[in-house]
Amino acid sequence: MKAEIHPSFEPTKFICTCGNILETLSNLGGEKNVDICSSCHPFFSGKEQRMIDTTGRVEKFRRRYQRS
């Protein structure tokens, strides 16, 4: 490998809003804040979040296009 063409990897902390801290090597370096991580994302955590339909759009759609 050629010298001085590869980026330097520095220890980086990714801090999620849920409080989870991930430490890894990255060329970013320092501390970075993220909105969602693997411990709080519904796909990875297994917790299914239900979509709340406060305006009733789904029911309105079904009534409008209901086959009679």
HELIX and SHEET records of a PDB file:
HELIX    1   1 PRO A   42  SER A   45  1                                   4    
HELIX    2   2 ARG A   57  ARG A   64  1                                   8    
SHEET    1   A 3 ILE A  21  SER A  26  0                                        
SHEET    2   A 3 GLU A  10  CYS A  16 -1                                        
SHEET    3   A 3 GLY A  30  VAL A  34  1                                        
END                                                                             
